[in-house]
Amino acid sequence: MRTRRYLSVCLTATGFFISGLQAQEKKDLSFGQIFKGEASGLSQPLPAIRGWADDTHYIEMRSDAKAWKVDAQTGNATPYEKAPDGASVAVIQNDIIYTSDEGIKTQLTHDTTQERNPTLSPDGKYVAFTHGNDLYSIEIATKKQTRYTTDGTDVIYNGWASWVYYEEILGRPSKYRAFWWSPDSKHIAYMHFNDSKVPVFPIYSATGQHGYLENTRYPEAGDTNPAVKVGIVPVTGGNTVWSDFNENDDQYFGTPFWTADGHLWLQWMNRGQDNLKIYDVNLENGSKKEVYDEKQPTWIDWKDDMTFLENGKGFIMQSDKTGWAHLYWYNMDGSLKKQLTSGNWTVNSIASIDNKNLLICFVARKEASTRTDLYQVNMKTGVITRLTFGDYFHSTMVSPNGSFFITTYSNLATPPVMALLNNKGKVIRELGHSKGPQFDQYNLAGTKIRYYKTRDGLELPMTITMPLHMQEGKKYPILISIYGGPNAGTVYDNWKSSLPAQWLAKEGIIQVAIDNRSSGQLGKMGMNYIHRQLGRHEIEDYMDAATWLRAQPWTDTSKVCITGGSFGGYMTCMALTYGAGVFTHGMANYSVTDWQLYDSHYTERYMDTPAENPDGYRITSPIYYADRYKGMLRITHGTMDDNVHIQNSIQFVDKLENLGKHFEFMVYPGERHGWRTSIKNRHSDNEMYRFIYRYLLEQPFPNGFE
């Protein structure tokens, strides 16, 4: 054993020596190439694939700015006569503009105030939208407008989501839209919100002589939520049929789903978010019939999608109730027919279904938790086949019935390559690669995955990018970038194309990304640890990883910096208080500092209410550990952040000041959650680099950043 170990060390040393010789023959990227957009030839664009025209033809946008329909098997291309994304509607200067498949534009409305979320009906004949918190539609051919609701006010919304539903349930991509067309275009389901009992949070703008207040109905943990009811209205107008729920109950409704035969399935969850039910709602009288019931001891996430099989053969549900997300086949009455996947790995999503042959293509983290692949499961036999190849992270685009797919694949050592494959996993042809003609002429810092063990024995990944031109015996500062929120990992074995990271590597910074137990690497099993103590296990995992880093011979233990935004800012504040014995510096951006100050739905999913879990709220706040603070922390926040209110940073800053602690604090006037203007972005970036040069590199700040 000793002999083999000695040989391994010698080979490693030889490898570093050879790399050093090769590095001398290459050149470093310049400041202008990294930050000013000067040409480097490092990369080249991949083909612009816009989706699939049908099961055997994909759509490609080419340099002539036209869309082409490409035969997957032969590669022959013909002009695609329709708009790449089909007919569409948009709001332009307050009015709804309809664009046909042929590109012909028609103005449908003429209003002085803006219509919102115009949405085409499946048959392409109508556009539904909201205006003044009421729901409308307009018939495209006749421009006849139908108004469905009349009670919209500043606290009553029809088809327009209350803030907490937009942010946490329907999701930001909804853009506040809370209405859904039936597949036959004969009905619209919509949510009706009453925010009158939801507490108002004032957001102050310092603009002008007197400033102004922006009052937001924002329920913090334990507060009263909006009252919600779900209705169905005929496209031709008339009375709304309300689903059979008491809108004043303490409950939530998730995104509804329409079945192929026009049934409305509605997601319901209790306030504690540990019981999810799905009901079939009768369109005629609103009565409901339960078709699905799931309970978990911690929490349940909403179903983002529902896949219905043709000819009433059932539906496919994804659930993590076993501790890992898997696929289940149910009959339409809700009885379980078959579990399709199982094991200690995660199904991410369904990519396509071949209803004729009962084959499902799905994306999963099965080969390694740091990579995604495309698989096929035979619903009749249960046989699972991997369709992608190699030790790569695959991002796939599957044809409607799964006959072909396009993958863009890479790993930490391989720039992205795009290829077309069939449903047997055979490569039909390579479509492009991103490696530029000058790539091999530069010294580039490489990134590798390492694994660390937590204090209770879990194994988790992190990536490490070592400095360029390392000197033997020299110790280097560490910069750890994290997010840390539940099921929101950042450690993947895919290509990292960040040019600023190359600059920091050139300057001598060790750059690290770490995932904790709730990141998704360990499935829902790993997430369940954090129930009622959101943040404690996560920061301890980061401390364990940082402790391993501190023990390495190349680490300057006086300069271990951590940075992140939002949940990552919260983690950074915890690192410099709870973890002050491990971390020495931090940059915390728009951070939560007390979970009592964040919104009800997100916070209570993991923590329950403050009344139910007072100790959990106390021990997960960096304010509680402020007396431990040492080192140097930079805190930033936008004054008009409507997601994580600046109240969080102000209360933390107040505590630090009262304790006589030294820190940095910078506000960004008028900015929301993150910086949305290029000027503020540039300033924030420059201040981040200034912090790095001052505290980690102990060098003058380069003039080029000014």
SULCORNOR-V402752 format. One record per pair of residues at least 12 apart in sequence whose C-alpha atoms are under 7 Angstrom apart, sorted by the first residue. I is the first residue (numbers start at 1). J is the second residue. Records with the same first field share a line. If there is no record, write none. Layout:
I = J + J
This chain:
23 = 443
26 = 441 + 442 + 443
27 = 441 + 442 + 443
28 = 442 + 443
29 = 442
34 = 499 + 500
40 = 438
41 = 436 + 437 + 438 + 439
42 = 435 + 436 + 437 + 438 + 439
43 = 434 + 435 + 436 + 439
44 = 434 + 435 + 436
45 = 434
46 = 432 + 433 + 434
47 = 431 + 432
48 = 60 + 61
49 = 61
50 = 84
52 = 399
54 = 399 + 400
55 = 399 + 400 + 401 + 403
56 = 71 + 72 + 404
57 = 69 + 70 + 71 + 72
58 = 70 + 71 + 72
67 = 79 + 80 + 84
68 = 80
82 = 101 + 102
83 = 101 + 102 + 103
86 = 101
87 = 99 + 100 + 101
88 = 100
89 = 118 + 119
90 = 118
91 = 115
94 = 111 + 112 + 113 + 114 + 115
95 = 109 + 110 + 111 + 114 + 115
96 = 108 + 109
108 = 143
114 = 131
115 = 129 + 130 + 131
116 = 129 + 130 + 131
117 = 129 + 130 + 177
121 = 181 + 185
122 = 183 + 184 + 185
123 = 185
125 = 139 + 140
126 = 138 + 139 + 140
127 = 139
130 = 159 + 160
132 = 152
133 = 152 + 153 + 157 + 158 + 160
134 = 149 + 150 + 152 + 157 + 158 + 159
135 = 147 + 148 + 149 + 158 + 159
136 = 148
146 = 237
148 = 237
155 = 194 + 195 + 196
156 = 193 + 194 + 195
157 = 192 + 193 + 194
158 = 190 + 191 + 192 + 193
159 = 177 + 178 + 179 + 190 + 191 + 192
160 = 176 + 177 + 178
161 = 176 + 177 + 178
162 = 193
163 = 218
164 = 218
168 = 601 + 602
169 = 254
170 = 254 + 255
178 = 190 + 191
179 = 191
182 = 258 + 262
183 = 258 + 260 + 262
184 = 262
186 = 234 + 235
187 = 232 + 233 + 234 + 235
188 = 232 + 233 + 234 + 235
189 = 231 + 232 + 233
190 = 230 + 231 + 232
191 = 228 + 229 + 230 + 231
192 = 228 + 229 + 230
193 = 226 + 227 + 228 + 229
194 = 226 + 227 + 228
195 = 217 + 226 + 227
197 = 224 + 226
198 = 217 + 218 + 219 + 224 + 225 + 226
199 = 217 + 218 + 219
200 = 215 + 216 + 217 + 218
201 = 215 + 216 + 217 + 218
202 = 214 + 215 + 216
203 = 215 + 640
204 = 640
205 = 640 + 670
218 = 599
219 = 599 + 600
220 = 596 + 597 + 598 + 599 + 600
221 = 596 + 597 + 598 + 599 + 600 + 603 + 604 + 609 + 610
222 = 600 + 609 + 610
223 = 600
227 = 247 + 248
228 = 247
229 = 247
230 = 242 + 243
231 = 243
232 = 283
241 = 283 + 284 + 285 + 286
242 = 286
243 = 281 + 286 + 287
244 = 286 + 287 + 288
250 = 270 + 271
251 = 269 + 270 + 271
252 = 268 + 269 + 270 + 271
253 = 267 + 268 + 269
254 = 267 + 268 + 302
255 = 267
257 = 306
259 = 308
263 = 280
264 = 280 + 281
265 = 278 + 279 + 280 + 281
266 = 278 + 279 + 280 + 281
267 = 279
272 = 604 + 605 + 608
273 = 299 + 300 + 605
274 = 295 + 296 + 297 + 298 + 299 + 300
275 = 294 + 295 + 296 + 300
276 = 293 + 294 + 295 + 300
277 = 292 + 293 + 294
278 = 290 + 291 + 292 + 293
279 = 291
291 = 333 + 334
292 = 334
296 = 321
298 = 528 + 531
299 = 605 + 606
309 = 355
310 = 355
312 = 332
313 = 331
314 = 329 + 330 + 331 + 332
315 = 329 + 330 + 331 + 332
316 = 328 + 329 + 330
317 = 329
320 = 524
323 = 523 + 524 + 525
324 = 344 + 345 + 346 + 523 + 524 + 525
325 = 346 + 347 + 523
326 = 341 + 342 + 346 + 347
327 = 339 + 340 + 341
328 = 340
340 = 379 + 382
345 = 365 + 366 + 523
346 = 364 + 365 + 366 + 523
347 = 363 + 364 + 365
348 = 363 + 364
349 = 362 + 363
350 = 362 + 363
351 = 363 + 398
352 = 398 + 400 + 401 + 402
353 = 401 + 402
354 = 401 + 402
358 = 378 + 379 + 380
359 = 376 + 377 + 378 + 379
360 = 376 + 377 + 378
361 = 374 + 375 + 376 + 377 + 402
362 = 374 + 375 + 376
363 = 375
369 = 521
370 = 491 + 492 + 493
371 = 392 + 393 + 492 + 493
372 = 393 + 394
373 = 388 + 393 + 394
374 = 386 + 387 + 388
375 = 387
387 = 423 + 424 + 425
388 = 425
392 = 409 + 410 + 411
393 = 409 + 410 + 411 + 493 + 494
394 = 407 + 408 + 409 + 410
395 = 407 + 408 + 409
396 = 408
402 = 423
403 = 422 + 423
404 = 421 + 422 + 423
405 = 420 + 421 + 422
406 = 419 + 420 + 421
407 = 419 + 420
410 = 494 + 495
411 = 493 + 494 + 495
412 = 447 + 448 + 493 + 494 + 495 + 496
413 = 495
414 = 495
415 = 434 + 435 + 495
416 = 433 + 434 + 495
417 = 432 + 433 + 434
418 = 430 + 431 + 432 + 433
419 = 431 + 432
444 = 502
445 = 465 + 466 + 467 + 468 + 502 + 505
446 = 465
447 = 463 + 464 + 465
448 = 463 + 464 + 465
449 = 461 + 462 + 463 + 464
450 = 462 + 463
452 = 545
454 = 541 + 544
455 = 544
460 = 515 + 516
461 = 491 + 514 + 515
462 = 491 + 512 + 513 + 514 + 515
463 = 491 + 512 + 513 + 514
464 = 511 + 512 + 513
465 = 510 + 511 + 512
466 = 505 + 510 + 511
467 = 505 + 506 + 508 + 509 + 510
468 = 505 + 506 + 508
473 = 554
474 = 554
475 = 554 + 555 + 556
476 = 508 + 509 + 510 + 554 + 555 + 556
477 = 509 + 510 + 555 + 556 + 559 + 560 + 696
478 = 509 + 510 + 511 + 559 + 560 + 561
479 = 509 + 510 + 511 + 512 + 560 + 561 + 562
480 = 511 + 512 + 513 + 561 + 562 + 563
481 = 512 + 513 + 562 + 563 + 564
482 = 513 + 514 + 563 + 564 + 568
483 = 564 + 565 + 567 + 568
484 = 515 + 516 + 519 + 538 + 567 + 568 + 571
485 = 519 + 567
486 = 518 + 519 + 527
487 = 518 + 519 + 520
488 = 519 + 520
489 = 515 + 519 + 520
490 = 515
491 = 513 + 514 + 515
516 = 538 + 541 + 542
517 = 538
531 = 606 + 607
532 = 606 + 607 + 608 + 613 + 616
533 = 607 + 616 + 620
534 = 606 + 607 + 620
535 = 620
536 = 620
539 = 571 + 574 + 575
543 = 579 + 582
546 = 582
547 = 582
558 = 584
559 = 584 + 585 + 696
560 = 583 + 584 + 585
561 = 583 + 584 + 585 + 586
562 = 585 + 586 + 587
563 = 586 + 587 + 588
564 = 587 + 588 + 589
565 = 588 + 589 + 590 + 591
566 = 589 + 590 + 591 + 592
567 = 591 + 592
569 = 588 + 589 + 590 + 591 + 592
570 = 591 + 592 + 593
572 = 586 + 587 + 588
573 = 588 + 622
574 = 622
576 = 629 + 630
577 = 622 + 625 + 626 + 628 + 629
578 = 622 + 625 + 628
580 = 628 + 629 + 630
584 = 631 + 632
585 = 631 + 632 + 633
586 = 632 + 633 + 634
587 = 633 + 634 + 635
588 = 634 + 635 + 636
589 = 635 + 636 + 637
590 = 636 + 637 + 638 + 644 + 673
591 = 644 + 648 + 649
592 = 644 + 648
593 = 621 + 622 + 623 + 648 + 649 + 652
594 = 621 + 648
595 = 617
596 = 610 + 617
597 = 648
598 = 644
623 = 652 + 655
626 = 655 + 656
627 = 659
632 = 663
633 = 663 + 664
634 = 663 + 664 + 665
635 = 664 + 665 + 666
636 = 665 + 666 + 667
637 = 666 + 667 + 668
638 = 667 + 668 + 669 + 670 + 671 + 672 + 673
639 = 667 + 668 + 669 + 670 + 671
640 = 670 + 671 + 672
641 = 671 + 672 + 673
642 = 672 + 673
643 = 673
644 = 673
686 = 705
